[in-house]
Amino acid sequence: MEVSQGNENGGVSLEKLCKNDPLNCVFAAESLKGSHLDEVKRMVNEYRKPVVKLGGETLTIAQVAAVAARDDGIMVELSESARAGVKASSDWVMDSMNKGTDSYGVTTGFGATSHRRTKQGAALQKELIRFLNAGIFGRGTESCHTLSHAATRAAILVRINTLLQGYSGIRFEILEAITKLLNHNISPCLPLRGSISASGDLVPFAYITGLLTGRPNSKAIGPKGEALDAEEAFHLAGINSGFFELQPKKGLALCNGTGVGSGLASIVLFEANILTVLSEVLSAIFSEVMQGKPEFTDHLTHKLKHHPGQIEAAAIMEHILDGSAFVKGSTKVA
């Protein structure tokens, strides 16, 4: 389909395509406005905020990085407006099962066993978690086989946000419990290996679910770095409901997502954006102390490359070097 600015050639106008923004076209276009430096400033400001409010739609890279890196001084809040949608989805799963409707992972097996049927919905979820608790740990919780504390927090945040959209059949009370773990700086121990983020980070997320259901092999790390079992983790986080009994679909909802990969990617992207600006500053300083000639920031040279990022980087370095005595001295030497 041809997309044009008008209809003179029979193409679809951008305005008509983005009407009501069904594919978030306008939102994506707006996010690309402005300079990279302005975007980094916005990211840093967002990173510094003390509260991250989740509703399923507005989670940003900076918020993920903030929750991942800041053990204290930051709180995660769930939007109350998401409660009704989450409950409606959970109720639909139960109503559908009670009516005898077949649903994948609720009344059927998983993957190659999806042709099999069962009426034991809760037992199926419990067995799923047992089956997926197949990660490899070292002898200690801080071994090289355990996912890092920051990556674990990032993964949990991303998964909560996804489930808050209200399409997974999860219970809101489970999301509240996971949020309490985050806010009390208690991290479930997740295996570093066991997932490739293809059809979901099934194995790592199964260990979070294992902690929520009180599996005896589940472990967590407390705010002081102490090892905790599931009961101790619940007590320290103030989760008074007791361990959760997984109803139909709940185990699959918790496990079947790519939050570990997305969380790691968010951390990397945030740091990469910060390092990009830092590299521009350091490059300018290095040029200054080496008495480099300022011609490397020449506007025309970079304009001819037609790369907005390159043009902006050169302009930033030119601004940093403006008025430098070292740079003025190098021009006289030349």
C-alpha positions as CSV (number, residue, x, y, z in Angstrom):
1,M,0.0,0.0,0.0
2,E,1.4,3.4,-1.0
3,V,1.5,6.1,1.6
4,S,1.8,9.7,0.4
5,Q,1.2,13.1,1.7
6,G,-1.9,13.5,-0.4
7,N,-4.3,11.6,-2.6
8,E,-3.2,12.8,-6.0
9,N,-1.6,9.5,-7.0
10,G,-4.2,7.3,-5.4
11,G,-2.1,6.7,-2.3
12,V,-3.4,6.8,1.2
13,S,-2.7,10.1,3.0
14,L,-0.7,10.0,6.2
15,E,-3.4,11.9,7.9
16,K,-6.1,9.3,7.0
17,L,-3.8,6.4,7.9
18,C,-3.2,7.8,11.3
19,K,-6.8,8.9,12.0
20,N,-7.6,7.9,15.6
21,D,-4.0,6.5,15.7
22,P,-5.0,2.8,15.7
23,L,-1.4,1.7,15.2
24,N,0.2,4.5,17.4
25,C,1.6,6.1,14.3
26,V,1.2,9.7,15.6
27,F,2.6,8.7,19.0
28,A,5.7,7.2,17.3
29,A,6.2,10.2,15.1
30,E,5.9,12.6,18.1
31,S,8.5,10.6,20.0
32,L,11.0,11.2,17.1
33,K,10.7,14.9,17.3
34,G,13.5,17.0,18.8
35,S,17.2,16.3,19.3
36,H,18.8,13.2,20.8
37,L,20.2,15.4,23.5
38,D,16.7,16.6,24.4
39,E,15.6,13.0,24.5
40,V,18.4,12.0,26.9
41,K,17.6,14.9,29.1
42,R,14.0,13.7,29.3
43,M,15.2,10.2,30.0
44,V,17.4,11.3,32.9
45,N,14.6,13.5,34.4
46,E,12.3,10.5,34.3
47,Y,15.0,8.2,35.8
48,R,15.2,10.5,38.8
49,K,11.5,10.5,39.6
50,P,10.7,8.7,43.0
51,V,7.6,7.0,41.7
52,V,6.9,4.7,38.7
53,K,3.1,4.4,38.1
54,L,2.1,1.4,36.0
55,G,-1.0,1.1,34.0
56,G,0.0,-1.2,31.2
57,E,0.5,1.4,28.5
58,T,3.1,4.1,29.5
59,L,6.1,2.3,30.8
60,T,9.4,3.8,29.4
61,I,13.0,2.7,29.1
62,A,14.1,5.2,31.7
63,Q,11.5,3.9,34.2
64,V,12.7,0.3,33.7
65,A,16.3,1.4,34.2
66,A,15.5,3.4,37.3
67,V,13.7,0.5,39.0
68,A,16.5,-1.9,38.0
69,A,19.3,0.3,39.3
70,R,17.8,2.0,42.3
71,D,17.2,-0.4,45.1
72,D,15.7,2.3,47.4
73,G,14.4,5.8,46.9
74,I,11.9,4.6,44.2
75,M,8.4,3.1,44.5
76,V,6.2,1.3,42.0
77,E,2.5,2.0,42.1
78,L,-0.2,0.1,40.2
79,S,-2.9,2.2,38.6
80,E,-6.3,1.5,40.2
81,S,-7.9,2.1,36.9
82,A,-6.4,-1.1,35.6
83,R,-8.0,-3.3,38.2
84,A,-11.4,-3.6,36.5
85,G,-9.8,-4.8,33.2
86,V,-7.6,-7.3,34.9
87,K,-10.5,-8.7,36.9
88,A,-12.7,-8.9,33.8
89,S,-10.0,-10.9,32.0
90,S,-9.6,-13.3,34.9
91,D,-13.4,-13.7,35.2
92,W,-13.7,-14.5,31.5
93,V,-11.2,-17.3,31.8
94,M,-13.1,-18.9,34.6
95,D,-16.5,-18.4,32.9
96,S,-15.2,-19.8,29.7
97,M,-13.8,-22.9,31.4
98,N,-17.0,-23.4,33.3
99,K,-19.0,-23.3,30.1
100,G,-16.8,-26.1,28.7
101,T,-15.0,-23.9,26.1
102,D,-11.6,-25.2,25.1
103,S,-8.8,-22.6,25.6
104,Y,-5.1,-23.1,25.0
105,G,-3.2,-23.6,28.3
106,V,-6.4,-23.7,30.3
107,T,-8.1,-26.9,29.2
108,T,-5.3,-28.1,26.8
109,G,-1.7,-29.1,27.1
110,F,1.1,-26.8,25.9
111,G,3.0,-26.8,22.6
112,A,3.2,-30.3,21.1
113,T,0.7,-31.6,23.7
114,S,-1.9,-28.9,22.9
115,H,-4.1,-31.7,21.4
116,R,-4.7,-33.2,24.8
117,R,-7.6,-32.0,27.0
118,T,-8.1,-31.7,30.8
119,K,-10.7,-30.4,33.2
120,Q,-8.1,-30.0,36.0
121,G,-7.2,-26.4,35.3
122,A,-5.5,-25.6,38.6
123,A,-3.5,-28.8,38.6
124,L,-2.4,-28.1,35.0
125,Q,-0.9,-24.7,36.1
126,K,0.9,-26.2,39.1
127,E,2.4,-28.9,36.9
128,L,3.5,-26.2,34.3
129,I,5.5,-24.4,37.0
130,R,7.0,-27.6,38.3
131,F,8.0,-28.6,34.8
132,L,9.6,-25.2,34.0
133,N,11.6,-25.0,37.3
134,A,14.5,-26.6,35.4
135,G,17.1,-23.8,35.6
136,I,20.7,-24.3,36.6
137,F,22.0,-22.6,39.6
138,G,25.5,-22.6,41.2
139,R,26.1,-23.6,44.8
140,G,25.4,-20.0,46.1
141,T,22.7,-17.5,45.2
142,E,25.3,-15.0,44.1
143,S,27.0,-17.4,41.7
144,C,27.6,-16.7,38.0
145,H,24.6,-18.8,37.2
146,T,22.1,-16.4,38.8
147,L,20.5,-13.5,36.9
148,S,21.7,-10.2,38.2
149,H,19.7,-8.2,40.8
150,A,19.1,-5.3,38.4
151,A,18.0,-7.5,35.5
152,T,15.6,-9.4,37.8
153,R,14.0,-6.2,38.9
154,A,13.7,-4.9,35.4
155,A,12.1,-8.2,34.2
156,I,9.6,-8.2,37.0
157,L,8.6,-4.6,36.3
158,V,8.1,-5.3,32.6
159,R,6.0,-8.4,33.3
160,I,3.7,-6.5,35.8
161,N,3.2,-3.8,33.2
162,T,2.3,-6.3,30.5
163,L,-0.2,-8.1,32.7
164,L,-1.9,-4.9,33.8
165,Q,-3.3,-4.5,30.2
166,G,-5.9,-7.0,31.2
167,Y,-5.6,-9.6,28.5
168,S,-3.8,-12.4,30.3
169,G,-6.3,-13.7,32.8
170,I,-4.2,-12.9,35.8
171,R,-5.5,-11.8,39.2
172,F,-4.8,-8.2,40.4
173,E,-3.9,-9.5,43.8
174,I,-1.0,-11.4,42.4
175,L,0.3,-8.3,40.7
176,E,0.0,-6.4,44.0
177,A,2.1,-9.1,45.7
178,I,4.9,-8.9,43.1
179,T,4.9,-5.1,43.4
180,K,5.4,-5.5,47.1
181,L,8.5,-7.6,46.5
182,L,9.9,-4.9,44.3
183,N,9.1,-2.1,46.7
184,H,10.7,-4.0,49.6
185,N,13.8,-4.7,47.5
186,I,13.3,-8.5,47.5
187,S,14.4,-10.2,44.4
188,P,13.6,-13.8,43.5
189,C,16.6,-15.9,42.4
190,L,16.3,-16.5,38.7
191,P,18.5,-18.8,36.6
192,L,20.8,-16.9,34.2
193,R,20.4,-19.7,31.6
194,G,17.3,-21.4,30.5
195,S,15.7,-18.9,28.1
196,I,16.4,-17.3,24.7
197,S,13.4,-14.9,24.8
198,A,11.9,-16.6,21.8
199,S,8.5,-18.0,22.8
200,G,8.8,-16.4,26.2
201,D,11.2,-16.3,29.2
202,L,9.5,-19.3,30.6
203,V,12.1,-20.7,32.9
204,P,13.1,-17.5,34.7
205,F,9.5,-16.4,35.1
206,A,8.6,-19.8,36.5
207,Y,10.9,-19.2,39.4
208,I,9.1,-16.0,40.2
209,T,5.9,-17.9,40.1
210,G,7.5,-20.6,42.3
211,L,8.2,-18.0,45.0
212,L,4.6,-16.8,44.8
213,T,3.2,-20.3,45.2
214,G,5.7,-21.2,47.9
215,R,7.6,-23.9,46.1
216,P,10.3,-25.4,48.4
217,N,13.1,-24.8,45.9
218,S,12.3,-21.1,45.5
219,K,14.8,-18.6,46.9
220,A,15.1,-14.8,47.1
221,I,17.6,-12.1,48.1
222,G,16.6,-9.6,50.7
223,P,17.4,-5.9,50.9
224,K,20.6,-6.6,52.9
225,G,21.7,-9.3,50.5
226,E,20.5,-12.1,52.8
227,A,19.1,-15.4,51.4
228,L,15.4,-15.9,52.0
229,D,13.0,-18.8,51.4
230,A,9.5,-18.1,50.1
231,E,7.9,-17.7,53.6
232,E,10.6,-15.3,54.7
233,A,10.3,-13.3,51.5
234,F,6.5,-13.0,52.0
235,H,6.8,-11.9,55.6
236,L,9.5,-9.3,54.8
237,A,7.4,-7.9,51.9
238,G,4.3,-7.7,54.0
239,I,2.3,-10.1,51.8
240,N,-0.3,-11.4,54.3
241,S,-2.5,-13.4,51.9
242,G,-0.3,-16.5,52.1
243,F,1.0,-18.4,49.1
244,F,-1.1,-18.3,46.0
245,E,-3.0,-21.3,44.6
246,L,-2.8,-20.9,40.8
247,Q,-6.2,-20.9,39.2
248,P,-6.6,-21.8,35.5
249,K,-4.4,-19.7,33.2
250,K,-2.6,-17.9,36.0
251,G,0.7,-19.9,35.7
252,L,0.8,-19.5,32.0
253,A,0.1,-15.7,32.3
254,L,3.0,-15.2,34.6
255,C,5.5,-17.2,32.6
256,N,4.7,-16.7,28.9
257,G,6.3,-13.4,28.2
258,T,9.6,-11.9,27.1
259,G,10.0,-9.5,30.1
260,V,13.6,-10.7,30.9
261,G,14.8,-9.9,27.5
262,S,12.9,-6.6,27.4
263,G,14.1,-5.6,30.8
264,L,17.7,-6.2,29.8
265,A,17.3,-4.4,26.6
266,S,15.8,-1.4,28.4
267,I,18.8,-1.2,30.7
268,V,21.2,-1.4,27.8
269,L,19.4,1.2,25.8
270,F,19.3,3.7,28.6
271,E,23.0,3.3,29.3
272,A,23.8,3.5,25.6
273,N,22.0,6.8,25.2
274,I,23.8,8.2,28.2
275,L,27.2,7.0,27.0
276,T,26.5,8.5,23.6
277,V,26.3,12.0,25.0
278,L,29.3,11.3,27.3
279,S,31.3,10.2,24.3
280,E,30.5,13.5,22.5
281,V,31.7,15.4,25.6
282,L,34.9,13.3,26.0
283,S,35.7,13.6,22.2
284,A,35.5,17.3,22.4
285,I,37.7,17.5,25.5
286,F,40.2,15.1,24.0
287,S,40.4,17.3,20.9
288,E,40.9,20.3,23.0
289,V,43.8,19.0,25.1
290,M,45.5,17.7,22.0
291,Q,45.1,21.1,20.4
292,G,43.1,19.7,17.6
293,K,41.8,21.9,14.8
294,P,38.1,22.8,15.0
295,E,37.5,22.1,11.3
296,F,36.3,18.6,12.3
297,T,33.0,20.1,13.4
298,D,32.5,22.0,10.1
299,H,28.8,22.2,9.3
300,L,29.0,21.5,5.6
301,T,31.1,18.4,6.1
302,H,28.5,16.7,8.3
303,K,25.5,18.1,6.4
304,L,26.7,16.3,3.3
305,K,26.4,13.0,5.1
306,H,22.7,13.5,5.7
307,H,22.8,11.8,9.1
308,P,20.9,13.7,11.8
309,G,22.8,12.0,14.6
310,Q,26.2,12.9,13.1
311,I,25.1,16.5,12.5
312,E,23.9,16.8,16.1
313,A,27.1,15.3,17.5
314,A,29.3,17.7,15.6
315,A,27.2,20.6,16.8
316,I,27.4,19.6,20.4
317,M,31.2,19.3,20.2
318,E,31.4,22.6,18.4
319,H,29.4,24.2,21.3
320,I,31.6,22.6,23.9
321,L,34.8,23.9,22.2
322,D,33.4,27.4,21.5
323,G,35.7,29.9,23.2
324,S,38.4,27.4,24.2
325,A,41.8,29.0,24.5
326,F,43.4,25.7,23.4
327,V,41.4,25.6,20.2
328,K,42.2,29.3,19.5
329,G,45.9,28.5,20.1
330,S,45.8,25.6,17.6
331,T,44.4,27.8,14.9
332,K,47.3,30.3,15.4
333,V,49.8,27.5,15.2
334,A,48.3,26.3,11.9
